[in-house]
Amino acid sequence: MKIKIKHKLFFTLLLTSTVVAAGLFVFLQWSFDRGFLNYVKNQELAQLDQLADRLSGYYAEQGSWDFLEDNYPLWFRIHSEVFLTPGRPMPRMDSGRKPFPAGHIGPPHDPEGIRGRIVLYNADKHKIIGGPPGDSNDLKLLDITRQGKTIGYLGLAPVMEISASGDLRFVEQQTETFALVTLVMLAVSILLSFPVAIHLLRPIRQLTDGTLGLIGGKFSTRIPVTTGDELGQLSEHFNILAMTLEKNEKSRQQWVADISHELRTPLAVLRGEVEALQDGVREMGPATLDPLHSEIMHLQRLVNDLYELSMSDIGALTYKRVAVNPVGILGGTVELFEQRFLTKGIELAADLPENFPGSLLGDPDRLHQLFTNVLENSLRYTDVPGKLEVRITHDNEYVTIVFEDSSPGVGEAQLPKLFDKLFRADPSRNREGNGAGLGLAICLNIVEAHLGNITAYASPYGGLGIRIELPLS
């Protein structure tokens, strides 16, 4: 049989409360018994002091302890003067010696409890009268003095348990009170454990319902965060997960829509041209085949970029980790683009140090692809006449490569989206001569694979600035 966590938590709280209540009952009972026993002992010691003062006075009158030796009536009469219960008349006793009844051994029964535990010794610690039988080493001895001289000792056997009826009744009442308090605590625990268990499990139930929502594809599911404990943190993490899944789902839908849009135009052109040839509207010749070839090449570039980007996203691209000089790779890439920039009418200025002191662990081919994509992006979108400036700097940890071109620029709100797949700052641009919006997305993957950082910002020349930071080895 499966037990729900609600019931497990309830019984755990109940068991904990029961153990605590039982432990508290035992501790209170032990503490009270011990404290009350000490209280009784202190009271008896105070009475023993009074008895010692009385006996000292009798000793002064008689001059010795002979008058009291085995004289239990007088012994208990002196006791009664000290231990008399309020309201009880003092018994009248003869001061002379009276023998015990035939067959009686030891002192008579002591209803007060303490009198049967008191013994009197002379100065040499020889027993005079009273007390329980046994070794005097177990007794609490109190000196009886007269004019600074010890004339005897009073011994009191320690009390091991409460025997007086009044005291016993008081102890029993306290025990009953402690037991009642314990039962009340258990009853309150039973009443509170189940609501507390339900309250503690409410976030878990919300997490369960939210998880079922995610399983059903409802990525907009969010759960309220009502606590600041671990369950609250788990709820926050769940909301972050749901938000990430929702964002990824929207990106996937947008990705499919953008790919379909990118493929629709060249396919429509190809279909129209082929149907025109089939219908005889257009004749076969260079003028007809060149547009077809151009669209096919555009499709090929798009498919290659998509494939390369997908491989980069799943980490399937291989990266060779060797020590490379970023200045040499960047300089070689810039040289390949100099003629194209010059032909288009864009000035290409490169400020590269001649002796670069450091190196970085990277893949030369991927770094060349990175710089090529950035230069190609600037070549395509920079107005003529224009300018592109390339700089490289470094410190002890990073090498920084900066690309800054002239107008047109990119809006502030669009800068963070430039590295998204298939993103164009101006969606209305003609695709002829322009890419599919995948170049900068590939750049982002290459830089992240090299543990670097790439950002876009407004260029001081009115265009776009790209900053790449790569860690030095």
NUVO-431793 format. One line per field, with one value per residue (C-alpha): x, y, z; residue in three letters. Coordinates in steps of 0.1 Angstrom, whole numbers, always signed. Example, Ala and Ser with C-alpha at 12.3 -4.5 7.8 and 13.67 -1.06 7.14 Angstrom:
// NUVO-431793
x	[+123,+137] .
y	[-45,-11] .
z	[+78,+71] .
aa	[ALA,SER] .
This chain:
// NUVO-431793
x	[+0,+13,+13,+9,+36,+8,+2,+39,+44,+14,+26,+61,+49,+27,+54,+78,+53,+45,+82,+87,+57,+66,+102,+89,+66,+95,+118,+93,+84,+120,+128,+98,+105,+141,+133,+106,+128,+155,+129,+118,+154,+160,+129,+140,+175,+159,+138,+169,+185,+156,+158,+195,+188,+161,+184,+212,+189,+179,+216,+224,+197,+207,+244,+246,+227,+218,+183,+175,+191,+164,+138,+115,+85,+106,+125,+92,+79,+109,+102,+67,+78,+97,+76,+42,+17,-3,-37,-26,-24,+10,+9,+15,+43,+60,+96,+105,+116,+89,+97,+85,+57,+68,+83,+89,+123,+134,+115,+77,+60,+66,+36,+55,+82,+112,+113,+121,+151,+167,+194,+213,+250,+271,+304,+322,+296,+281,+244,+221,+186,+165,+174,+172,+196,+227,+261,+264,+284,+252,+237,+237,+254,+247,+268,+251,+271,+270,+291,+313,+318,+304,+283,+268,+255,+222,+221,+194,+190,+184,+149,+147,+111,+81,+61,+40,+4,+1,+33,+23,-10,+7,+31,+3,-16,+15,+19,-17,-12,+19,+0,-29,-6,+10,-23,-34,-1,-8,-43,-31,-4,-30,-52,-23,-3,-27,-33,+4,+11,-14,+1,+37,+26,+7,+38,+46,+10,+14,+47,+30,+2,+26,+48,+17,+10,+45,+41,+9,+27,+14,+47,+30,+24,+37,+32,+31,+61,+47,+77,+113,+126,+138,+103,+101,+135,+123,+92,+113,+135,+104,+92,+126,+124,+89,+100,+130,+108,+83,+111,+126,+92,+86,+122,+115,+83,+99,+129,+106,+86,+118,+133,+101,+101,+137,+132,+99,+113,+141,+118,+90,+115,+128,+93,+82,+113,+110,+73,+80,+105,+80,+53,+76,+71,+108,+135,+165,+196,+222,+197,+173,+198,+218,+189,+182,+218,+218,+188,+203,+235,+215,+197,+229,+245,+213,+213,+250,+246,+217,+236,+267,+246,+227,+260,+274,+243,+246,+284,+291,+316,+352,+376,+413,+429,+463,+482,+475,+484,+451,+468,+481,+447,+429,+456,+453,+415,+416,+439,+414,+387,+407,+400,+363,+360,+380,+358,+326,+340,+343,+376,+391,+415,+432,+453,+471,+502,+533,+546,+518,+533,+506,+487,+454,+442,+418,+409,+426,+399,+370,+386,+391,+354,+345,+364,+351,+315,+320,+337,+311,+283,+299,+306,+270,+253,+276,+265,+288,+310,+317,+344,+353,+380,+395,+415,+431,+442,+451,+458,+471,+439,+421,+426,+400,+391,+369,+351,+335,+318,+299,+262,+236,+233,+211,+185,+193,+165,+177,+214,+209,+190,+217,+231,+197,+192,+177,+174,+176,+176,+155,+132,+121,+156,+159,+176,+196,+232,+223,+226,+200,+208,+228,+264,+264,+246,+274,+299,+283,+286,+323,+332,+314,+332,+364,+352,+349,+323,+309,+288,+272,+270,+266,+297,+312,+312,+274,+272,+276,+303,+313,+336,+351,+370,+389,+409,+447,+464] .
y	[+0,+34,+60,+96,+121,+140,+112,+105,+141,+141,+110,+123,+156,+136,+112,+140,+158,+127,+120,+156,+156,+123,+135,+168,+149,+126,+156,+177,+148,+140,+177,+182,+151,+160,+196,+187,+161,+187,+211,+185,+178,+215,+218,+189,+203,+236,+216,+197,+230,+238,+204,+208,+241,+224,+195,+219,+236,+202,+192,+224,+217,+180,+183,+151,+129,+103,+117,+109,+75,+51,+75,+75,+92,+122,+119,+122,+149,+170,+162,+173,+207,+212,+191,+199,+202,+235,+229,+196,+197,+188,+154,+152,+129,+120,+131,+99,+67,+43,+9,-4,-29,-65,-79,-44,-37,-3,+30,+31,+38,+74,+88,+120,+103,+124,+113,+77,+89,+111,+97,+114,+108,+120,+139,+106,+96,+69,+64,+78,+73,+71,+68,+40,+11,+12,+29,+64,+72,+73,+99,+137,+148,+182,+194,+202,+229,+246,+277,+269,+232,+202,+182,+158,+151,+148,+124,+124,+95,+108,+107,+85,+91,+112,+94,+120,+118,+155,+155,+124,+140,+171,+150,+130,+162,+175,+142,+144,+180,+171,+141,+164,+189,+162,+149,+184,+189,+156,+167,+200,+183,+160,+190,+210,+183,+177,+213,+220,+190,+203,+237,+225,+203,+230,+241,+205,+201,+232,+220,+187,+205,+228,+198,+181,+214,+214,+178,+188,+215,+244,+263,+294,+277,+296,+288,+313,+316,+319,+310,+319,+284,+255,+249,+286,+283,+252,+271,+299,+274,+258,+292,+298,+264,+271,+305,+289,+262,+288,+309,+279,+269,+304,+304,+270,+282,+314,+294,+272,+302,+321,+291,+286,+323,+322,+292,+304,+332,+314,+284,+306,+323,+289,+275,+306,+304,+267,+269,+297,+275,+246,+267,+282,+317,+321,+306,+286,+308,+325,+353,+326,+303,+330,+339,+302,+296,+327,+314,+279,+293,+314,+282,+264,+291,+291,+254,+253,+281,+263,+230,+247,+266,+234,+216,+244,+245,+208,+210,+188,+212,+200,+225,+221,+235,+249,+280,+306,+342,+361,+390,+368,+352,+385,+402,+374,+376,+414,+410,+387,+414,+445,+443,+437,+466,+488,+478,+486,+520,+513,+522,+493,+505,+479,+489,+456,+454,+441,+421,+405,+391,+365,+337,+319,+283,+281,+267,+287,+277,+287,+320,+327,+319,+342,+372,+364,+365,+399,+414,+400,+414,+449,+446,+438,+464,+495,+524,+537,+556,+541,+530,+500,+502,+471,+473,+447,+453,+431,+429,+401,+380,+389,+400,+424,+427,+456,+462,+496,+507,+537,+541,+527,+520,+497,+507,+504,+479,+457,+454,+425,+406,+408,+374,+357,+332,+347,+381,+412,+448,+457,+428,+447,+446,+428,+395,+400,+405,+400,+369,+349,+365,+335,+349,+367,+337,+315,+340,+338,+301,+302,+328,+309,+277,+296,+308,+344,+371,+390,+422,+447,+484,+517,+526,+561,+564,+560,+523,+491,+481,+445,+437,+403,+393,+360,+347,+344,+312] .
z	[+0,-10,+17,+6,+16,+33,+57,+61,+71,+94,+113,+114,+131,+154,+164,+170,+191,+211,+218,+228,+251,+267,+272,+287,+310,+322,+327,+345,+368,+375,+381,+404,+424,+428,+437,+461,+478,+482,+496,+522,+531,+537,+558,+579,+584,+596,+621,+631,+640,+663,+679,+685,+703,+725,+733,+742,+767,+783,+784,+803,+829,+834,+830,+809,+785,+810,+815,+778,+773,+761,+774,+743,+758,+767,+734,+715,+737,+728,+692,+695,+707,+674,+649,+663,+635,+638,+655,+670,+709,+724,+740,+777,+786,+817,+819,+837,+820,+808,+796,+762,+761,+764,+732,+716,+702,+690,+689,+685,+652,+640,+621,+613,+593,+604,+641,+632,+613,+640,+663,+692,+699,+727,+722,+716,+690,+711,+705,+732,+717,+686,+649,+624,+629,+607,+602,+614,+582,+563,+585,+582,+615,+631,+660,+693,+710,+744,+750,+720,+730,+712,+736,+711,+676,+660,+631,+604,+579,+544,+531,+500,+491,+501,+528,+545,+534,+526,+507,+488,+478,+466,+445,+431,+422,+404,+385,+374,+363,+342,+327,+318,+302,+282,+270,+260,+241,+222,+214,+201,+181,+165,+157,+142,+125,+97,+87,+90,+67,+42,+43,+38,+9,-9,-29,-38,-51,-71,-85,-94,-112,-129,-141,-155,-174,-189,-199,-217,-236,-216,-213,-201,-168,-137,-100,-72,-49,-14,+8,+10,+19,-3,-17,-26,-44,-62,-73,-86,-105,-119,-132,-148,-164,-177,-190,-208,-224,-235,-250,-267,-281,-295,-309,-325,-341,-353,-366,-387,-399,-409,-427,-446,-455,-466,-488,-503,-523,-543,-548,-561,-585,-597,-601,-622,-644,-650,-657,-682,-700,-700,-714,-741,-727,-723,-745,-732,-731,-709,-700,-687,-670,-651,-628,-622,-614,-590,-571,-569,-555,-530,-519,-516,-494,-473,-468,-461,-435,-419,-417,-403,-377,-367,-363,-342,-320,-311,-307,-337,-353,-345,-330,-331,-300,-310,-300,-327,-333,-337,-354,-382,-388,-388,-410,-436,-436,-440,-470,-488,-485,-494,-531,-526,-502,-526,-556,-538,-526,-489,-471,-451,-424,-402,-371,-362,-340,-358,-328,-309,-276,-268,-283,-277,-278,-308,-342,-370,-395,-372,-363,-400,-405,-376,-391,-426,-414,-397,-427,-451,-430,-431,-468,-475,-454,-453,-476,-503,-498,-464,-440,-419,-392,-377,-344,-321,-285,-256,-219,-197,-200,-232,-268,-280,-317,-328,-361,-366,-399,-411,-417,-418,-381,-361,-336,-299,-293,-322,-312,-288,-315,-342,-331,-334,-362,-394,-378,-401,-388,-418,-428,-459,-475,-508,-504,-536,-525,-488,-466,-448,-414,-402,-403,-369,-353,-364,-351,-317,-316,-326,-300,-272,-283,-277,-242,-255,-257,-287,-284,-308,-302,-321,-340,-336,-374,-376,-383,-364,-340,-332,-302,-298,-267,-267,-237,-241,-233] .
aa	[MET,LYS,ILE,LYS,ILE,LYS,HIS,LYS,LEU,PHE,PHE,THR,LEU,LEU,LEU,THR,SER,THR,VAL,VAL,ALA,ALA,GLY,LEU,PHE,VAL,PHE,LEU,GLN,TRP,SER,PHE,ASP,ARG,GLY,PHE,LEU,ASN,TYR,VAL,LYS,ASN,GLN,GLU,LEU,ALA,GLN,LEU,ASP,GLN,LEU,ALA,ASP,ARG,LEU,SER,GLY,TYR,TYR,ALA,GLU,GLN,GLY,SER,TRP,ASP,PHE,LEU,GLU,ASP,ASN,TYR,PRO,LEU,TRP,PHE,ARG,ILE,HIS,SER,GLU,VAL,PHE,LEU,THR,PRO,GLY,ARG,PRO,MET,PRO,ARG,MET,ASP,SER,GLY,ARG,LYS,PRO,PHE,PRO,ALA,GLY,HIS,ILE,GLY,PRO,PRO,HIS,ASP,PRO,GLU,GLY,ILE,ARG,GLY,ARG,ILE,VAL,LEU,TYR,ASN,ALA,ASP,LYS,HIS,LYS,ILE,ILE,GLY,GLY,PRO,PRO,GLY,ASP,SER,ASN,ASP,LEU,LYS,LEU,LEU,ASP,ILE,THR,ARG,GLN,GLY,LYS,THR,ILE,GLY,TYR,LEU,GLY,LEU,ALA,PRO,VAL,MET,GLU,ILE,SER,ALA,SER,GLY,ASP,LEU,ARG,PHE,VAL,GLU,GLN,GLN,THR,GLU,THR,PHE,ALA,LEU,VAL,THR,LEU,VAL,MET,LEU,ALA,VAL,SER,ILE,LEU,LEU,SER,PHE,PRO,VAL,ALA,ILE,HIS,LEU,LEU,ARG,PRO,ILE,ARG,GLN,LEU,THR,ASP,GLY,THR,LEU,GLY,LEU,ILE,GLY,GLY,LYS,PHE,SER,THR,ARG,ILE,PRO,VAL,THR,THR,GLY,ASP,GLU,LEU,GLY,GLN,LEU,SER,GLU,HIS,PHE,ASN,ILE,LEU,ALA,MET,THR,LEU,GLU,LYS,ASN,GLU,LYS,SER,ARG,GLN,GLN,TRP,VAL,ALA,ASP,ILE,SER,HIS,GLU,LEU,ARG,THR,PRO,LEU,ALA,VAL,LEU,ARG,GLY,GLU,VAL,GLU,ALA,LEU,GLN,ASP,GLY,VAL,ARG,GLU,MET,GLY,PRO,ALA,THR,LEU,ASP,PRO,LEU,HIS,SER,GLU,ILE,MET,HIS,LEU,GLN,ARG,LEU,VAL,ASN,ASP,LEU,TYR,GLU,LEU,SER,MET,SER,ASP,ILE,GLY,ALA,LEU,THR,TYR,LYS,ARG,VAL,ALA,VAL,ASN,PRO,VAL,GLY,ILE,LEU,GLY,GLY,THR,VAL,GLU,LEU,PHE,GLU,GLN,ARG,PHE,LEU,THR,LYS,GLY,ILE,GLU,LEU,ALA,ALA,ASP,LEU,PRO,GLU,ASN,PHE,PRO,GLY,SER,LEU,LEU,GLY,ASP,PRO,ASP,ARG,LEU,HIS,GLN,LEU,PHE,THR,ASN,VAL,LEU,GLU,ASN,SER,LEU,ARG,TYR,THR,ASP,VAL,PRO,GLY,LYS,LEU,GLU,VAL,ARG,ILE,THR,HIS,ASP,ASN,GLU,TYR,VAL,THR,ILE,VAL,PHE,GLU,ASP,SER,SER,PRO,GLY,VAL,GLY,GLU,ALA,GLN,LEU,PRO,LYS,LEU,PHE,ASP,LYS,LEU,PHE,ARG,ALA,ASP,PRO,SER,ARG,ASN,ARG,GLU,GLY,ASN,GLY,ALA,GLY,LEU,GLY,LEU,ALA,ILE,CYS,LEU,ASN,ILE,VAL,GLU,ALA,HIS,LEU,GLY,ASN,ILE,THR,ALA,TYR,ALA,SER,PRO,TYR,GLY,GLY,LEU,GLY,ILE,ARG,ILE,GLU,LEU,PRO,LEU,SER] .
